[in-house]
Amino acid sequence: METAQSKSNNGRLIAIIAMFFLFAMISFVTNLAAPIGTIWGYKFEGNSMLGMMGNMMNFLAYLFMGIPAGNLLVKIGYKKTALWAMAIGAIGLFVQWLSSVLGGEATLGTVAGTPVPVSFYIYLLGAFICGFCVCMLNTVVNPMLNLLGGGGNKGNQLIQTGGSLNSLAGTLTPFFVGALIGQLTDKTTMSNVAPLLWVAIAVFVLSFLVISFVSIPEPNQTKSGKKVKYAHSPWNFRHLVFGVIAIFFYVGIEIGIPGTLNFYLAEPGARGAGLVGNASVIAGAIVAIYWLFMLIGRFCSSIISGAVSTRAQIITVSTVAIALVVAAIFIPKTVTLPVPEFVYEGGAQVPVSAFLLVLCGLCTSVMWGGIFNLAVEGLGKYTAQASGIFMMMVVGGGIMPLIQNWIADMAGYMASYWLIVAMLAWILFYGVAGSKNVNTDIPVDDTIQDAL
Protein backbone atom coordinates (compact mmCIF):
# COMPACT_ATOMS: atom_id res chain seq x y z
CA MET A 1 0.00 0.00 0.00
CA GLU A 2 1.39 3.39 -1.01
CA THR A 3 2.24 5.57 1.98
CA ALA A 4 1.60 9.29 2.28
CA GLN A 5 5.35 9.90 2.16
CA SER A 6 5.61 7.87 -1.05
CA LYS A 7 2.78 9.85 -2.66
CA SER A 8 4.48 13.09 -1.62
CA ASN A 9 7.79 11.98 -3.16
CA ASN A 10 6.08 10.91 -6.40
CA GLY A 11 4.24 14.23 -6.62
CA ARG A 12 7.48 16.11 -6.05
CA LEU A 13 9.23 14.12 -8.79
CA ILE A 14 6.44 14.76 -11.31
CA ALA A 15 6.50 18.47 -10.48
CA ILE A 16 10.29 18.56 -10.96
CA ILE A 17 10.04 16.84 -14.36
CA ALA A 18 7.33 19.30 -15.44
CA MET A 19 9.51 22.25 -14.42
CA PHE A 20 12.48 20.79 -16.31
CA PHE A 21 10.39 20.55 -19.47
CA LEU A 22 9.19 24.14 -19.14
CA PHE A 23 12.79 25.24 -18.61
CA ALA A 24 13.68 23.75 -22.01
CA MET A 25 10.77 25.54 -23.71
CA ILE A 26 11.95 28.89 -22.32
CA SER A 27 15.30 28.54 -24.08
CA PHE A 28 13.77 27.26 -27.31
CA VAL A 29 11.51 30.30 -27.71
CA THR A 30 14.13 32.81 -26.51
CA ASN A 31 16.88 31.57 -28.80
CA LEU A 32 14.79 31.86 -31.94
CA ALA A 33 15.26 35.65 -31.93
CA ALA A 34 19.00 36.10 -32.55
CA PRO A 35 19.43 33.70 -35.50
CA ILE A 36 16.14 34.83 -37.08
CA GLY A 37 17.46 38.37 -36.62
CA THR A 38 20.16 37.67 -39.21
CA ILE A 39 17.38 37.55 -41.84
CA TRP A 40 16.21 41.04 -40.96
CA GLY A 41 19.75 42.33 -40.42
CA TYR A 42 20.59 41.31 -43.98
CA LYS A 43 17.50 43.07 -45.33
CA PHE A 44 18.59 46.23 -43.52
CA GLU A 45 21.99 46.13 -45.23
CA GLY A 46 23.88 44.49 -42.38
CA ASN A 47 22.49 46.71 -39.59
CA SER A 48 23.03 44.32 -36.66
CA MET A 49 21.23 46.65 -34.23
CA LEU A 50 18.00 46.34 -36.24
CA GLY A 51 18.61 42.63 -36.58
CA MET A 52 18.53 42.36 -32.78
CA MET A 53 15.20 44.20 -32.49
CA GLY A 54 13.26 40.91 -32.32
CA ASN A 55 15.46 39.90 -29.40
CA MET A 56 14.88 43.33 -27.86
CA MET A 57 11.09 42.99 -28.14
CA ASN A 58 11.25 39.51 -26.63
CA PHE A 59 13.04 40.81 -23.56
CA LEU A 60 11.20 44.14 -23.40
CA ALA A 61 8.10 42.14 -22.50
CA TYR A 62 9.82 41.13 -19.25
CA LEU A 63 9.84 44.78 -18.17
CA PHE A 64 6.04 44.93 -18.44
CA MET A 65 5.22 41.39 -17.33
CA GLY A 66 7.77 40.64 -14.60
CA ILE A 67 5.95 42.06 -11.56
CA PRO A 68 2.45 41.10 -12.85
CA ALA A 69 3.74 37.55 -13.35
CA GLY A 70 4.93 37.46 -9.73
CA ASN A 71 1.53 38.71 -8.62
CA LEU A 72 -0.14 36.00 -10.71
CA LEU A 73 1.78 33.36 -8.76
CA VAL A 74 0.25 34.74 -5.57
CA LYS A 75 -3.30 35.15 -6.92
CA ILE A 76 -3.92 32.19 -9.26
CA GLY A 77 -1.00 29.89 -8.46
CA TYR A 78 1.94 28.35 -10.29
CA LYS A 79 0.01 25.87 -12.44
CA LYS A 80 -2.52 28.32 -13.89
CA THR A 81 0.24 30.86 -14.54
CA ALA A 82 2.17 28.21 -16.49
CA LEU A 83 -0.92 27.27 -18.52
CA TRP A 84 -1.61 30.89 -19.41
CA ALA A 85 2.04 31.27 -20.41
CA MET A 86 1.92 28.34 -22.85
CA ALA A 87 -1.26 29.61 -24.46
CA ILE A 88 0.31 33.05 -24.93
CA GLY A 89 3.47 31.44 -26.32
CA ALA A 90 1.51 29.60 -29.02
CA ILE A 91 -0.17 32.88 -30.01
CA GLY A 92 3.17 34.71 -30.17
CA LEU A 93 4.73 32.07 -32.42
CA PHE A 94 1.66 32.13 -34.66
CA VAL A 95 1.98 35.91 -35.07
CA GLN A 96 5.67 35.49 -35.99
CA TRP A 97 4.60 32.97 -38.62
CA LEU A 98 2.04 35.49 -39.93
CA SER A 99 4.94 37.83 -40.71
CA SER A 100 5.95 35.36 -43.44
CA VAL A 101 2.56 35.51 -45.19
CA LEU A 102 1.19 38.99 -44.45
CA GLY A 103 2.37 42.41 -45.53
CA GLY A 104 3.48 41.49 -49.04
CA GLU A 105 5.62 44.25 -50.53
CA ALA A 106 4.07 46.97 -48.36
CA THR A 107 6.45 49.15 -46.35
CA LEU A 108 6.02 51.54 -43.46
CA GLY A 109 8.74 54.12 -42.92
CA THR A 110 12.47 53.87 -43.55
CA VAL A 111 15.58 53.21 -41.46
CA ALA A 112 18.88 54.63 -42.73
CA GLY A 113 17.22 55.06 -46.11
CA THR A 114 16.04 51.43 -46.24
CA PRO A 115 12.24 50.84 -46.45
CA VAL A 116 10.88 48.84 -43.52
CA PRO A 117 8.42 46.11 -44.58
CA VAL A 118 5.13 45.79 -42.70
CA SER A 119 6.01 42.14 -42.10
CA PHE A 120 8.89 43.30 -39.88
CA TYR A 121 6.46 45.01 -37.52
CA ILE A 122 4.30 41.87 -37.42
CA TYR A 123 7.37 39.83 -36.54
CA LEU A 124 8.28 42.25 -33.73
CA LEU A 125 4.73 41.99 -32.34
CA GLY A 126 5.03 38.20 -32.29
CA ALA A 127 8.41 38.40 -30.55
CA PHE A 128 6.91 40.76 -27.95
CA ILE A 129 4.02 38.35 -27.26
CA CYS A 130 6.48 35.46 -26.92
CA GLY A 131 8.33 37.57 -24.37
CA PHE A 132 5.24 37.55 -22.13
CA CYS A 133 5.22 33.77 -22.38
CA VAL A 134 8.84 33.15 -21.41
CA CYS A 135 8.66 35.76 -18.65
CA MET A 136 5.72 33.97 -17.04
CA LEU A 137 7.38 30.56 -17.45
CA ASN A 138 10.61 31.82 -15.88
CA THR A 139 8.63 33.29 -12.99
CA VAL A 140 7.12 29.85 -12.37
CA VAL A 141 10.09 27.57 -12.98
CA ASN A 142 12.92 29.17 -11.01
CA PRO A 143 11.29 29.63 -7.58
CA MET A 144 9.51 26.28 -7.93
CA LEU A 145 12.74 24.36 -8.57
CA ASN A 146 14.45 26.23 -5.73
CA LEU A 147 11.50 25.34 -3.50
CA LEU A 148 11.42 21.68 -4.52
CA GLY A 149 15.14 21.45 -3.80
CA GLY A 150 14.73 23.01 -0.36
CA GLY A 151 16.73 26.16 -1.17
CA GLY A 152 20.45 26.55 -0.52
CA ASN A 153 22.91 24.37 -2.43
CA LYS A 154 20.26 21.73 -3.16
CA GLY A 155 17.90 24.33 -4.59
CA ASN A 156 20.69 25.60 -6.82
CA GLN A 157 21.43 22.00 -7.84
CA LEU A 158 17.88 21.52 -9.16
CA ILE A 159 17.96 24.85 -10.99
CA GLN A 160 21.25 23.90 -12.64
CA THR A 161 19.89 20.48 -13.63
CA GLY A 162 16.84 22.08 -15.22
CA GLY A 163 19.18 24.60 -16.78
CA SER A 164 20.97 21.72 -18.52
CA LEU A 165 17.81 20.99 -20.50
CA ASN A 166 17.41 24.70 -21.06
CA SER A 167 20.88 24.78 -22.60
CA LEU A 168 20.20 21.69 -24.70
CA ALA A 169 17.26 23.49 -26.31
CA GLY A 170 19.42 26.58 -26.70
CA THR A 171 22.12 24.52 -28.41
CA LEU A 172 19.77 23.02 -30.97
CA THR A 173 17.73 26.14 -31.78
CA PRO A 174 20.36 28.33 -33.55
CA PHE A 175 21.68 25.24 -35.34
CA PHE A 176 18.22 24.39 -36.74
CA VAL A 177 17.48 28.01 -37.64
CA GLY A 178 20.86 28.40 -39.34
CA ALA A 179 20.28 25.22 -41.36
CA LEU A 180 16.82 26.40 -42.44
CA ILE A 181 18.11 29.84 -43.43
CA GLY A 182 21.18 28.57 -45.29
CA GLN A 183 23.06 31.22 -47.25
CA LEU A 184 21.55 34.66 -46.68
CA THR A 185 20.28 36.23 -49.91
CA ASP A 186 17.73 38.84 -50.97
CA LYS A 187 15.20 36.01 -51.24
CA THR A 188 15.64 34.79 -47.63
CA THR A 189 12.46 35.47 -45.63
CA MET A 190 10.63 34.33 -42.51
CA SER A 191 9.03 31.59 -44.59
CA ASN A 192 12.39 29.77 -44.44
CA VAL A 193 11.95 29.19 -40.69
CA ALA A 194 8.16 28.65 -40.76
CA PRO A 195 8.48 24.84 -40.23
CA LEU A 196 10.31 25.40 -36.93
CA LEU A 197 7.67 27.88 -35.76
CA TRP A 198 4.90 25.35 -36.41
CA VAL A 199 6.82 22.66 -34.51
CA ALA A 200 7.14 25.06 -31.57
CA ILE A 201 3.41 25.85 -31.65
CA ALA A 202 2.60 22.12 -31.60
CA VAL A 203 4.93 21.58 -28.64
CA PHE A 204 3.24 24.38 -26.69
CA VAL A 205 -0.20 22.90 -27.34
CA LEU A 206 1.00 19.46 -26.23
CA SER A 207 2.68 20.97 -23.16
CA PHE A 208 -0.54 22.75 -22.22
CA LEU A 209 -2.41 19.44 -22.25
CA VAL A 210 0.27 17.62 -20.24
CA ILE A 211 0.68 20.30 -17.54
CA SER A 212 -3.12 20.42 -17.18
CA PHE A 213 -2.95 16.95 -15.60
CA VAL A 214 0.17 17.52 -13.47
CA SER A 215 -0.18 18.39 -9.78
CA ILE A 216 2.07 21.32 -8.87
CA PRO A 217 2.58 22.62 -5.29
CA GLU A 218 1.06 26.03 -4.57
CA PRO A 219 3.46 27.74 -2.15
CA ASN A 220 1.39 30.86 -1.52
CA GLN A 221 -1.26 28.99 0.42
CA THR A 222 -0.42 27.49 3.80
CA LYS A 223 -1.60 24.11 5.06
CA SER A 224 -4.47 25.86 6.84
CA GLY A 225 -5.66 27.21 3.52
CA LYS A 226 -5.12 30.84 4.56
CA LYS A 227 -3.39 33.31 2.29
CA VAL A 228 0.08 34.42 3.40
CA LYS A 229 0.24 38.01 4.72
CA TYR A 230 3.02 40.40 3.68
CA ALA A 231 4.22 43.13 6.06
CA HIS A 232 7.32 44.05 4.07
CA SER A 233 8.52 44.10 0.47
CA PRO A 234 11.21 42.06 -1.33
CA TRP A 235 12.83 45.43 -2.07
CA ASN A 236 13.71 45.67 1.63
CA PHE A 237 16.38 42.99 1.14
CA ARG A 238 19.69 44.48 -0.03
CA HIS A 239 21.02 41.21 -1.44
CA LEU A 240 17.90 40.90 -3.60
CA VAL A 241 18.32 44.44 -4.96
CA PHE A 242 21.96 43.76 -5.86
CA GLY A 243 20.90 40.41 -7.31
CA VAL A 244 18.30 42.10 -9.49
CA ILE A 245 21.03 44.30 -10.97
CA ALA A 246 23.22 41.23 -11.42
CA ILE A 247 20.49 39.32 -13.26
CA PHE A 248 19.85 42.35 -15.50
CA PHE A 249 23.51 42.31 -16.51
CA TYR A 250 23.76 38.53 -16.65
CA VAL A 251 21.00 38.09 -19.23
CA GLY A 252 22.62 40.85 -21.27
CA ILE A 253 25.85 38.85 -21.12
CA GLU A 254 24.25 35.50 -21.94
CA ILE A 255 22.46 36.87 -25.00
CA GLY A 256 25.03 39.48 -25.99
CA ILE A 257 28.03 37.15 -26.28
CA PRO A 258 26.54 34.68 -28.81
CA GLY A 259 24.15 37.17 -30.43
CA THR A 260 26.85 39.67 -31.38
CA LEU A 261 29.20 36.82 -32.28
CA ASN A 262 26.57 35.48 -34.67
CA PHE A 263 26.46 38.83 -36.51
CA TYR A 264 30.26 39.12 -36.49
CA LEU A 265 30.79 35.70 -38.04
CA ALA A 266 27.89 35.91 -40.51
CA GLU A 267 28.66 39.38 -41.83
CA PRO A 268 30.76 39.47 -45.03
CA GLY A 269 33.42 42.07 -45.71
CA ALA A 270 35.99 43.81 -43.54
CA ARG A 271 33.61 44.51 -40.62
CA GLY A 272 32.82 40.83 -40.16
CA ALA A 273 35.08 37.87 -39.55
CA GLY A 274 35.56 37.40 -43.30
CA LEU A 275 34.68 33.71 -43.28
CA VAL A 276 35.08 31.77 -46.50
CA GLY A 277 32.05 29.62 -47.36
CA ASN A 278 28.51 29.63 -46.05
CA ALA A 279 29.06 32.17 -43.29
CA SER A 280 25.50 31.93 -41.86
CA VAL A 281 25.72 28.16 -41.42
CA ILE A 282 29.21 28.40 -39.91
CA ALA A 283 28.04 31.17 -37.55
CA GLY A 284 25.02 29.12 -36.46
CA ALA A 285 27.24 26.10 -35.81
CA ILE A 286 29.78 28.09 -33.79
CA VAL A 287 27.10 29.82 -31.72
CA ALA A 288 25.49 26.42 -31.10
CA ILE A 289 28.76 25.38 -29.42
CA TYR A 290 28.30 28.26 -26.95
CA TRP A 291 24.95 26.85 -25.91
CA LEU A 292 26.46 23.36 -25.85
CA PHE A 293 29.07 24.60 -23.39
CA MET A 294 26.28 26.09 -21.30
CA LEU A 295 24.70 22.64 -21.28
CA ILE A 296 28.00 21.06 -20.16
CA GLY A 297 28.59 23.74 -17.53
CA ARG A 298 25.13 23.40 -16.02
CA PHE A 299 25.38 19.63 -16.03
CA CYS A 300 28.70 19.80 -14.17
CA SER A 301 27.29 22.36 -11.75
CA SER A 302 24.28 20.13 -11.07
CA ILE A 303 26.72 17.44 -9.94
CA ILE A 304 28.92 19.59 -7.69
CA SER A 305 26.35 22.07 -6.34
CA GLY A 306 25.45 19.80 -3.44
CA ALA A 307 29.00 20.20 -2.14
CA VAL A 308 30.41 23.41 -3.68
CA SER A 309 28.78 26.65 -2.54
CA THR A 310 26.92 28.86 -4.98
CA ARG A 311 29.09 31.85 -4.03
CA ALA A 312 32.30 29.97 -4.84
CA GLN A 313 30.93 29.00 -8.26
CA ILE A 314 29.85 32.56 -9.11
CA ILE A 315 33.20 34.06 -8.08
CA THR A 316 35.15 31.48 -10.09
CA VAL A 317 33.17 31.65 -13.33
CA SER A 318 32.91 35.44 -13.41
CA THR A 319 36.69 35.75 -12.98
CA VAL A 320 37.41 33.22 -15.74
CA ALA A 321 34.85 34.84 -18.07
CA ILE A 322 36.48 38.27 -17.67
CA ALA A 323 39.85 36.76 -18.62
CA LEU A 324 38.39 35.01 -21.69
CA VAL A 325 36.57 38.09 -23.02
CA VAL A 326 39.56 40.41 -22.51
CA ALA A 327 41.78 37.92 -24.37
CA ALA A 328 39.23 37.71 -27.21
CA ILE A 329 39.21 41.50 -27.57
CA PHE A 330 42.98 41.76 -27.93
CA ILE A 331 43.69 38.77 -30.21
CA PRO A 332 43.56 39.88 -33.89
CA LYS A 333 40.99 38.22 -36.13
CA THR A 334 43.82 37.13 -38.42
CA VAL A 335 44.76 34.54 -35.78
CA THR A 336 42.48 31.65 -36.68
CA LEU A 337 41.73 28.02 -35.95
CA PRO A 338 39.96 25.44 -38.13
CA VAL A 339 36.34 24.63 -37.33
CA PRO A 340 36.12 21.00 -36.15
CA GLU A 341 34.74 18.69 -38.83
CA PHE A 342 31.94 17.48 -36.56
CA VAL A 343 30.73 21.09 -36.32
CA TYR A 344 31.07 22.12 -39.96
CA GLU A 345 32.40 20.09 -42.87
CA GLY A 346 34.32 22.36 -45.20
CA GLY A 347 37.60 23.28 -43.56
CA ALA A 348 36.52 26.79 -42.50
CA GLN A 349 38.89 28.98 -40.48
CA VAL A 350 37.39 31.01 -37.62
CA PRO A 351 39.14 33.68 -35.47
CA VAL A 352 40.52 32.38 -32.17
CA SER A 353 38.60 35.17 -30.45
CA ALA A 354 35.35 33.46 -31.50
CA PHE A 355 36.39 30.24 -29.79
CA LEU A 356 37.32 32.14 -26.61
CA LEU A 357 33.91 33.79 -26.55
CA VAL A 358 32.26 30.43 -27.10
CA LEU A 359 34.15 29.07 -24.08
CA CYS A 360 32.38 31.71 -21.97
CA GLY A 361 29.34 29.45 -22.21
CA LEU A 362 30.95 27.27 -19.52
CA CYS A 363 31.00 30.33 -17.25
CA THR A 364 27.61 31.88 -18.01
CA SER A 365 25.99 28.47 -17.55
CA VAL A 366 26.28 28.73 -13.77
CA MET A 367 25.29 32.37 -13.37
CA TRP A 368 21.51 32.39 -13.82
CA GLY A 369 20.75 29.70 -11.25
CA GLY A 370 23.51 30.88 -8.92
CA ILE A 371 22.40 34.53 -8.87
CA PHE A 372 18.75 33.58 -8.42
CA ASN A 373 19.61 31.13 -5.64
CA LEU A 374 21.71 33.69 -3.74
CA ALA A 375 19.20 36.51 -4.22
CA VAL A 376 16.16 34.63 -2.86
CA GLU A 377 18.02 32.95 -0.01
CA GLY A 378 16.25 33.77 3.24
CA LEU A 379 13.26 35.51 1.59
CA GLY A 380 10.72 32.87 2.61
CA LYS A 381 7.20 34.03 1.75
CA TYR A 382 8.57 36.94 -0.31
CA THR A 383 10.11 34.58 -2.87
CA ALA A 384 7.20 34.64 -5.35
CA GLN A 385 7.13 38.45 -5.47
CA ALA A 386 10.91 38.52 -5.71
CA SER A 387 10.74 36.14 -8.66
CA GLY A 388 8.46 38.58 -10.46
CA ILE A 389 10.92 41.41 -9.85
CA PHE A 390 13.70 39.19 -11.16
CA MET A 391 11.80 38.43 -14.34
CA MET A 392 11.12 42.11 -14.92
CA MET A 393 14.87 42.74 -14.98
CA VAL A 394 15.46 40.02 -17.56
CA VAL A 395 14.71 42.91 -19.93
CA GLY A 396 18.47 43.34 -19.71
CA GLY A 397 18.70 40.57 -22.30
CA GLY A 398 17.07 42.94 -24.76
CA ILE A 399 18.55 46.28 -23.69
CA MET A 400 22.21 45.38 -23.17
CA PRO A 401 22.69 43.42 -26.45
CA LEU A 402 21.03 46.33 -28.24
CA ILE A 403 23.53 48.72 -26.65
CA GLN A 404 26.33 46.30 -27.44
CA ASN A 405 25.35 46.14 -31.10
CA TRP A 406 25.10 49.94 -31.21
CA ILE A 407 28.69 50.02 -29.93
CA ALA A 408 29.57 47.39 -32.53
CA ASP A 409 28.17 49.56 -35.31
CA MET A 410 30.17 52.53 -34.02
CA ALA A 411 33.47 50.98 -32.89
CA GLY A 412 33.54 47.40 -34.17
CA TYR A 413 32.32 44.04 -32.93
CA MET A 414 35.26 43.18 -30.65
CA ALA A 415 35.30 46.63 -29.02
CA SER A 416 31.65 46.11 -28.04
CA TYR A 417 32.71 43.27 -25.72
CA TRP A 418 34.13 45.77 -23.22
CA LEU A 419 30.51 46.22 -22.18
CA ILE A 420 30.43 42.49 -21.41
CA VAL A 421 33.57 42.86 -19.25
CA ALA A 422 31.97 45.67 -17.23
CA MET A 423 28.84 43.61 -16.57
CA LEU A 424 30.89 40.57 -15.56
CA ALA A 425 32.73 42.77 -13.04
CA TRP A 426 29.43 43.53 -11.27
CA ILE A 427 28.60 39.81 -11.06
CA LEU A 428 32.03 39.18 -9.55
CA PHE A 429 31.31 41.87 -6.94
CA TYR A 430 27.93 40.27 -6.22
CA GLY A 431 29.54 36.90 -5.59
CA VAL A 432 32.23 38.36 -3.35
CA ALA A 433 30.19 40.76 -1.22
CA GLY A 434 26.83 41.83 -2.65
CA SER A 435 25.03 38.52 -2.08
CA LYS A 436 25.25 38.59 1.73
CA ASN A 437 21.85 38.87 3.45
CA VAL A 438 22.16 41.85 5.82
CA ASN A 439 18.40 42.05 6.50
CA THR A 440 17.90 38.95 8.62
CA ASP A 441 15.78 40.97 11.06
CA ILE A 442 12.83 40.99 8.61
CA PRO A 443 10.34 38.21 9.50
CA VAL A 444 9.85 35.70 6.67
CA ASP A 445 7.65 33.15 8.49
CA ASP A 446 4.69 31.38 6.79
CA THR A 447 7.34 30.25 4.33
CA ILE A 448 6.65 28.51 1.09
CA GLN A 449 7.78 25.22 2.59
CA ASP A 450 4.36 24.99 4.31
CA ALA A 451 2.84 24.17 0.93
CA LEU A 452 4.74 20.92 0.47
N, C-alpha and C positions, 0 to 999 in steps of 0.2 A: 504493500500500500504506500502510495506516494505521500511523504511527509510535507508539512507546511514549509520547512526549510528547503526541501528539494524543489517545491513549486516556486519558491522565491528565487532560488538559484537559476532555475530554467527561465523564469521571466526576465531576470537580469541579463542572461546570456542572449536571449532573443532581442532585447532592447539594445544591447551592445552591437549585435550584428546589423540591426536596422540603422543605427547611427553610423556604423562603418560604411554602409551602402550610400547613405545620404552624403557622407563626406566625399565619396568618389564623385557623385553627381555635381557637387559644388565645383570641383576642379574642372570637370568636363565642360560645363557651361562657361566658366570664367575664362578658360584657356582657348576658347573659340575666337575671342576678340582680336588678340594680337596677330595671329597668322592670317585671319580674314582681313585684317587691316592692311596687309600688303597689297590686296586687290585695290582698295581705295587709294592707298598711297601712290600706287602706280598711275592711277587715273588722274591724280592731282600732281603729276609730273615729279614724283619722288618726294613729295612733302610728307616726311615721316610723322610730323606733328598731327596733320590731318588724318593720317593713317591710323593713329592711336586714338582718334575720337570715339570709336566704338568702345574701346577699352575704358576711356574716360567716362562715357555714359553709363557703362556697366557699374563702375565704382561710385559714380555720382549718386546713384540710387541709394547707396549705403548711408549717405549723409541725411537723406530724407526718411529712410526706413529704419535706421538703427534703433533709435529710442522707441518708436512705435512697435517695433518687433519685440523689444524687451518687455514692453507693456502687454503685448499679446500673450507672452508666456505666462504672465501673472493672471490675466483675465480669462483666456480660453484654454490655456495649457499648451504643453509641448506638442502633443500629437496633432491637435487641430491646426496649430501654427504650421507644422510641417506639411500637412495636407494642403492648406491654402498656398503654401510656397510652391508645391509641385504643380498645382493648377496654374498658378501665375507663370511658372517657368515654361510650361507647354505653350501658353499664349504668347510669351515673349519670343520663343523660337519660331512660332508660326508667323509672327509679324516680320521677323528677320527673313524668313523664306519669302514673304510677300514682296520684299524689296527686289527679289529676282524676277518677279512677274508683273509688278505694277510700276507706273511712272513712265515707261517707254523712253522716248528721247527727250521728254520734258525736263527743263532745268529751272532752278530757282536761285537766282543770285550767282555771284562769282567769288572765287577766292584766288588771289594773286593772278587775276586775269583768266582763270580757268572756270568755266561754267560748272555749277554744282547740280548734279542730277537729282530729281525728286526722290528717286530710289534710295539715295544716300540718307536722306532725312528719315525715310521709312525704316531703313536699317538701324539708324541711331535710336529711333523709338523702340524698336525690338530689343536692342542692347540694354536700354534703360529699364524696360520691363523685366528682362532677365536679371538685372541687378537687384530688383526687389526680391526676386526668388532666392538668389544665392545669399542675400543678406539675411533673410528669414531662416534659411536652412542653417547658416553659420550660427545664428543666435540660438538655435535649438541644439545643434550637435555638440558644440564645444562645452557648454556648462553641463550638459547631460553626461558626456563621457567623463568629465572631471568628477561629477557626482557619483557615477557608477563605479569609478575607481577609488572613491573615498578621499579624493583630494590628494595633496602632497605629491610625493614621487610616484605613487601608484596612479593617481589621477593623470599626471603628465604621461605616464607610460601608456595609458589607454588612448590619450589624445594622439601620441606619436604613432601608435599602431594604426589608428584610423587614418592618420595623416599619410601612412604608407600607401593605402589604397587611393587616397587623394592624389598622391604623387604619381601613382601608376596611371590614373586617368589623365593627369597632366602630361605625362610622357607620351601617351598615345595620341592625344588630341592634335598637337601641332604637326606630328608626323602624318596623320591621316589628312589633315587640311592641306599640308604642303603637297602630298601626293595627288589630291584631287585638283589643286590649282595647277600644278605642273609649272611650265615656263610661263612667266607673266607676259602677256601681250595685250594689245588694245582690245582684243575680243574676250579677255578673261572677265567674268562677271560673277555675281553671287550664285548664279545657277550652277556653277561648277561645284559648289559645296552644298547644294540643296539636298543631296542624298544623306549627308551627315546630319543635317538639321532635322530631317524626317526621322532618322534613327533616334535622335535625342528626344524628340517629341514622343515617340512610341515608348521609350524607356521611362519618361516621366509619367505617362499614363499607367504603365504597368506598376511603377513604384507607388503611385497613388493607391492602386487597388491593394497592393501588398501591405503597405503601412496601415491601411484602414483596418486590417485584422490583427495588427500587432499591438500588444499591451505595453504602453510606455508609462513609467512613473511620472507623477505630477507633483513636483517638489513644492509648489506654492500653496499646497493644502496640507495641513497637519493631519495626524491620525484621527484627531477629534472632528475633523471636517471643517474646522474654522479657518478663515483666511488669515494669513500672516500679517501682522501690523508692522508698519515702518515708521520709526521715530526719527531716523536720520536719512541721509542720502549717500549713495556710493561715492559721490564727489567729496565726501568728508574724509576719504581714505587717500592719503598722499601717494602711497605706492600704486594705487589704482590710477590716479591722475598721471603719474609718470609712465605707467604702463600703457595708458591710452595714447600718449605721445609716441611711445616706442612702437606700438602696433601700427600707428599711422605711418611711421617711417618704414617699418618692416615690410608692409605690403607694397609700398613704393619700391623697396629694394627687390622684393621677390618678383614683381612684374617688370620693373625697370631693367634689371640685368638681362633677362632673355629677350624681352620685347625690343629694346634698343639694339641688342646684338642681332636679332632677326633682320631688322632694317639694314644694319651695317653690312651683314653678309650678303643680303639679297640685292642690295643696290649696286648697279653697274657703275663704271667710271671711277674717277679719282677719289670721290668722296666715300665710296664704299670700299669693301675689302678687295675688290677686283678679282673675284673668283672666276676661274675658267670653267665653263660648263653650265649646267642648269642651276643657277645660283639660288633660286627659290627652294628647290628640292634639297640642295646641300644645306641651306640655312635652316630649313625645317628639321632636317636630320640632326644638325648640331644642337639646335635649341632643345630638341627632344632629349638629348643626352643630359642637359641641365636638369630636366624634370626627372630623368632616370636617376641622377645623383641625389635628387631630393628624396626619391623613393628609397634608395639605399641608406641615406642618412637617417631617415625616419625609422626605417626598419632596425638599424643598429641602435638608435636611441631607445626604441621600444624594448630592446633587450637589456640595455644597461640602466635605464631610468629607475628601476627598482632599487639600484644601489648607488648610482652617481647622482648627486643633487642637480636640480634644475639650474641653480645659479652657476655651478661649475661648468655646465654645458654651454650656457649662454655666454659666459665670459670667454671660454675657449674658442667657440665658433666665430664670435664677432671679431676677435683678435686675428684669427687666421684669415677671415674674409677680407679684412682691411688690407692685410699683406698681399693677398691675391689680386685685389682690384688695383692697388697702387702699382704692382708689378705689371699688370696688363696695360695700364696707362702709359708706362714708360718704354715698354718693348715695342720697337717699330713693327709696322704691319708687314714689312719685307721679311721678317723672321717668321718662317712658316713651318708647319708640320703636315704630313699627309693625313687625310681623313681615313680612319680604319675602314677596311673593305666591308666589314659587317654593318657599317653605318651607311656608307655610300660607295657603290662600285663605279669607279671611273678615275681613280687616282688623283682626286682633287687635293690641292694644297690650301690650307686655311691658316691664317695668322695665329701664332702661339698665344697671343693675347686672348683670342676667342676661347681657346681651351682653358686658360686660366679663369676666365669668367664663368665658363661652364662648371668648373670645379667648385665655384661658390655655392652650387646647388647642395653640396654636402653640408655647408654651413647654414644656409638659409632654411634647410629642412627642419632644423631643431627649433628655430626661433619662434614660429607661430605658437606652437603648443607650450613652449617654455615661458614665453612672455605672458600668455593667457593664464597659465598655471600660477605664476608668481603674482600676477595682478589680482586674482580673485582669492588668493590664499587668505583665510581668516575673515572673509566677507559674510559667510553664513547666508542668512535670508536675503542679503542684498545682491547675491550672485546673479540672479535673473536680470535685474535692472542693470547691473554692471555689464552683463553680456550685451545688452542692447546698446549701451554707450560704446563698448568695444566695436560693435559692428558698424556703428555710425562712422567711426574713425577709419574704417577700412577704405573709406573714400580716398585715402592716401594712395591706394593702388591706381587711382585714376589721375589724381592731381600731380603726384611726384613724377610718374613717367612722362606726363605731358610737359612738365617743366624740364625734365631731362632731355626730351626730344627737341624742345625749343632751344636749349643750350647746344644740342647736337647740330641743329640747323645753323646756329650762329658761330660756334667754335669748333665743331667736329665731333664725331661720335665718341672717340676715346676721352676727350676733354670733359664730356658730359658725365663721365663716371666719377668725377670728383664729388658730385652731389651724392652718389652712392656712398662714398667714403665718409662724408659728413654724417649721413644718417646711421651708418654702422657705428660711428663713434658714440652716438647717443645710446644705442643699444648696449654697447660695452659699459657705459656709465650706469645704465639701468641694472645690468647684472652685478656690477661691483657694489653700488650703493643705493640706487634709486628704488630697488625692489623691496627694501626692508619695511615691514609694517610698523609704523610709529604711532598708529592710532588704535592700539589694543584696548583702550578704555571705552570704546564704543560698543554697546551691547549688540551681539549678533545671534541671540538665542532664537528659538523656533526655527532652527536651521533646516536646510533642505533635506538633511538626512532623515528627518521624521517621516518623509514620504515613502521611504523604502520599506 
